[in-house]
Amino acid sequence: MYRNKVAIGLAVIFILGLAYIVYAGRPVNNVKLANQSANNQASSTELVNQGSVNYFSLTEVAGHSSSSDCWSVVGGSVYDLSSWVSRHPGGAKAIISMCGRDSSDSFNNQHGSSKKAKAALILLKIGELK
């Protein structure tokens, strides 16, 4: 009886630890928010915050096209894949080819309706395409 309680306790601690590791590995959005006023228009490299959703143009996404600064669009959403490049199970090359562009077709052709791939992607979402 005591062993079962210890095993359950350890399992719970393991699951919570794993959840923390996944959450802590999520990239932090370090871009500045642009003030929305008539005299202060956002430049093409600044993040535009409209309500609670961040919107980016395809030109802004294209400015993040390296392996160390990799943004991509999949299904109209913008993702910061920089932290995922070195961790992708299929290798870094597959992710680097997605940097700075709309990769919806590439992602869907490779992963189809894979819930695991979509779950990994959603953790990297930073906004929507405007």
C-alpha positions in Angstrom: 0.0 0.0 0.0 2.8 2.4 1.0 4.7 1.5 -2.2 1.7 2.3 -4.4 1.4 5.8 -2.8 5.1 6.5 -3.3 4.9 5.3 -6.9 1.9 7.5 -7.6 3.6 10.5 -5.9 6.7 10.0 -8.0 4.7 9.7 -11.2 2.9 13.0 -10.4 6.2 14.8 -9.6 7.6 13.4 -12.9 4.6 14.6 -14.9 4.7 18.1 -13.3 8.5 18.3 -13.9 8.1 17.3 -17.6 5.3 19.9 -18.0 7.6 22.6 -16.5 10.4 21.6 -18.8 8.2 21.9 -21.9 6.8 25.2 -20.7 10.2 26.6 -19.8 11.5 25.7 -23.2 8.9 27.8 -24.9 10.5 30.8 -26.7 10.0 34.2 -25.1 8.8 37.0 -27.4 11.4 39.7 -27.2 10.1 42.1 -29.8 8.9 45.6 -28.8 5.3 46.6 -29.1 4.6 49.6 -31.4 2.4 52.4 -30.0 -0.7 52.8 -32.1 -1.1 56.6 -32.6 -1.5 58.8 -35.6 2.0 60.3 -35.2 3.8 57.0 -34.3 3.4 54.4 -37.0 5.0 50.9 -36.5 8.1 50.3 -38.6 8.3 47.2 -40.7 10.4 45.4 -38.0 8.2 46.2 -35.1 5.4 44.0 -33.8 1.9 45.5 -34.2 -0.4 44.7 -31.3 -4.1 44.9 -32.2 -6.0 43.8 -29.2 -4.6 40.6 -27.7 -3.4 39.2 -31.0 -0.1 40.1 -32.6 -0.2 40.6 -36.4 2.8 40.4 -38.7 3.1 41.0 -42.4 4.8 38.5 -44.7 7.6 41.1 -45.2 8.2 41.2 -41.4 8.3 37.3 -41.4 10.8 37.4 -44.3 13.2 39.5 -42.2 13.6 36.5 -39.8 15.1 33.9 -42.3 18.1 32.6 -40.5 18.6 29.5 -38.3 19.2 31.7 -35.3 16.2 34.0 -36.0 13.6 31.8 -37.8 10.0 32.8 -38.2 7.5 31.1 -40.4 3.9 31.1 -41.4 1.7 28.0 -41.3 -2.0 28.2 -41.9 -2.1 32.0 -41.4 -0.4 31.9 -38.0 3.2 33.1 -37.4 5.6 30.9 -35.4 9.1 31.7 -34.0 10.9 28.4 -34.9 14.3 29.6 -33.7 14.4 27.4 -30.6 13.0 24.4 -32.6 15.7 24.4 -35.4 18.2 22.3 -33.4 15.5 20.2 -31.7 13.4 19.1 -34.7 13.3 15.3 -34.9 13.7 15.4 -38.7 16.8 17.6 -38.6 17.6 21.3 -38.7 17.6 21.4 -42.5 13.8 20.8 -42.6 13.1 23.8 -40.4 15.7 26.1 -41.9 14.0 25.7 -45.3 10.8 27.2 -43.6 12.5 30.3 -42.2 11.2 33.6 -43.4 8.3 32.3 -45.6 4.8 30.8 -45.7 5.5 27.1 -45.2 1.9 25.9 -44.9 2.2 23.5 -47.9 5.6 22.1 -46.7 4.3 21.6 -43.1 1.0 20.0 -44.3 2.7 17.8 -46.8 5.2 16.5 -44.3 2.9 16.2 -41.2 -0.6 16.0 -42.6 -3.0 15.9 -39.7 -0.4 14.8 -37.1 -1.6 16.0 -33.7 1.9 15.7 -32.2 3.4 18.0 -34.9 0.6 20.6 -34.4 1.0 20.4 -30.6 4.7 21.1 -30.9 4.0 24.0 -33.4 1.3 25.7 -31.2 3.9 26.3 -28.4 5.9 28.4 -30.8 3.1 30.6 -32.0 3.7 34.4 -31.7 0.9 35.8 -33.8 -1.2 35.9 -37.0 -0.5 37.0 -40.5 -2.1 40.3 -41.3 
